[in-house]
């Protein structure tokens, strides 16, 4: 039982020596440093330091008796008061701590997806943000290396249902021009660039508040990057290029 109590006191914030001395004081009543040290299994010099720490916490009191100091444990209810006071102090400074944490640069989270199903999962992630606009760069690589039925029968219908619009910068080709013919019904606006100027074989999707999807059809993998800075930087580049291209 004592070991369980000591573990609980450790969980409550006392050190191992503090919990040992406090439990010894509860058992012994008024007692001396020597008896406390022996009961708790610590050196006498250590016991003095621990007792001072417990006195600061209000858990042990000392009195003079016959020219010697004796010690006794305070009511265990003080543990509850001590924890409550600590909680109140933390609650008081929490707004400042949260504000400070927002200033710390956070490493981007990067998730890797492999194979055709993995690439589909990268696309499906963008469906979590209804009523928003997605910005995308892509080429005709998907025609050769991916199942187009996924877009026509699954992804695009779900995207339209969630009212997610798209602005796309595309590589000029016959396949891409046939795609543009469906812009209006697919809630999409596109601008095209000649292959000579736009040698891109991967896809980049910018969506949500901080997400970027990267897809390589030929290599059969995809990434989802969660980073506000990367998201905003790529969005800025997209808007720059979009503004320079003719309608």
N, C-alpha and C positions, 0 to 999 in steps of 0.2 A: 504493500500500500504506500509506503514511504517513497519508494522509487517512482510510483505513479504520480504522487503529489509533487515530487521534485521536478518531474518532467512537465507537469502542468504549470508549475511556477516558472520554468524556463520558457514555456510558450507565452506566459504572461509578461515576460520581459526581464525577469531576474536572471542574473548569471548563475552558473552552477554553484559557486561558493556562496552567493547570496541566498539561494534557495536552501542550501544545506544548513547554513547558520540560522536562517529564519525558522526552519522546521525544528531545529535543535532548541531554539529559544522557546518555541511554543510548547515543546515537550517538557523542558526543564523548569519553566517558570523563572522566577528571579534566580540568576546564576552569575557565575564569573566567566571571564574570558577563557580561562583554562578549560573549564568544563564544556563551554560552547565549542572550543576548538577540538577537543577530544571527541565530543559527540558527533561533530560534523566531519571529522577526519581531515582537518586542515592544520597547518602550522599556526602557532600562537600569533606570530607576527602577521601572518595573513589574516587571521581572525580579526585583529584590531582594524585593519584596512576595510575589511568587509563590513564590520559593525558600523564604522563611520559612514559607509555608503548606505547602509540600511537606515541609519539614523537620518540621513539627508532625505531619504524617501518616506520618512515617518513610520517605518515599520518596526523599529527597535528604539527603546528609551533606556537611558541610564540614570541611576541615582547613586548618591554617596551613602554608604552604609558602613558605619564603624571604620571610617577612614579608608574604605575601599570602594571601588565602583562595582555595582552589580547591574545586570542588564535583564530586560524582559521584553518579550514580543508584544507589539501592539495588536489590537483587535484585527483579525483577518479581513474584516469589512473594509479596512483601509486600502487593501489591495484593489478592491473595486473602485474606490475613490481615486486611487492613483491612476488606474487605467482610464477612468472617465476624464480625468484632468489631461492625460496625455492625448486622448482622442480629441478633446476640445482644442488643444493647442494645434494639433495637426489640421483640424477643420479650419481653424483661423488662418493658417498660412497656405492652405490648399490653393486658393486663387493665384497667389504669387508663384507657387511652384508650377502650376499649370501654364501660367504665362511665360515663365522661364523656359519650360520644356518646349514651348512652341518656337523658341529662338534657336534650338539645337538642330543642326542639319541632320536629317535622317537618311540612312542609306536606302536606296530604292529597293523595293521587293520585286524579285524577278522569278517568274514561274515558267518552267519548261514543259512543252507538250510535244509528244512524238507521234508520228504516223498520221494517217488520214483522220482518224477519230480525234486525235489531239488537236489538229488544225480546226476541226469543227467546234471543239470546245473553246478555242480562242475566239471564234466568231460568236458563239453563244453568249460569251461573257459580255459582249457589247449590248445584248438585248436586256441587260439589267438596268438600263438607263432610258426609260421611255420619255417621249416628248423632248428629246434632245437632238442635236445635230452631230453626226460623225463626219470627220474629215479623213479622206483616204487617198493614198497613192497606190496604184497597182498597174500591173502589166497584163498581157494576155497569157502569162505562164500558166494560169489556172486552167486554161482550155486544154493544154497538153497533159498536165500533171494532176488534175483533180476532177472529182465527180461534179459536173455542173448541175446535176439534178438536185444536189443539196441546196444550192442557192435558189433555184426556181421553185422547188416544192416544199422547202422547209424554212431556210433562213429569211429570204425576202418576204414571204407572206407573214412571218412572225414579226419582222421588223416593221412592216407596214401597219400591222395591227397595233403595235406599240407607238406608232407615229414617230419613228426615228428617221429623220431625213439624212441625206448624204450629199456632201460635195466631194467630187472626185477629180483628181488629175490623172489622166490616162495616157498611155502610150498609143500613138496613132497606128491603127491597123484595121483590116477589114472586119475582124472579129469584134474589135472595140466599137467600130462605127455602127455595127448592127446592135450592139448593146445600148448605144446612145439613143437609138430610136425608141427605146422603152423608158427613157428617163422620167417622163411625166407620170406614167402609171407606177413607176417604182420609187416615186418620191425622191428623185435624185437630180442633181445638176452636175454637169461635167464640163471639163475643159481638156482638150487634147494637145499633146506635144509630139513632135516628130521623133521617130526612133533615134535619129542621129543626135538629138539634144537630150533625149531622155532614155538612157540605157539602164533601165531598172527591171530586175527580174524577181523582186520580192514585193510584198505588200506591207504597207504601214497604215494602221488605223488609229486615229486619235479620237478618244471618246471619254465619256464620263467627266469627272473633275480632275483626274490624275492618271489616266490609263493610256497605254500605248500597246497595240497589238502588232507583233512582227511575225510575218508568215513567209516561209520559203517553201513553195509547193514542190519544187524539184528535189530539195533535200529532205522533204517530209518532216518538218518540225515547225513549231511556233513558240513564241514567247509572249507573255503578258508582263509588262513593266508597269509598276505602280510608283510613280514619281512625279510630283507636282512640277519640279523644275524641267525634267525631260519633256513632260506633256506640254508645258507652256512654251518651251523653246521650239519644239517641232510644230506646234500650232502657229507660232509666229512666222516660221519659215514657210509653212503652207500658205498663210494669208499673203505673205510677200509675193510668192510665186503666182498665186491665184490672181492677185491684182495686176501682175505684169502680163498675164496671158489674155489674148483676145477672147471675146465671148463667142 
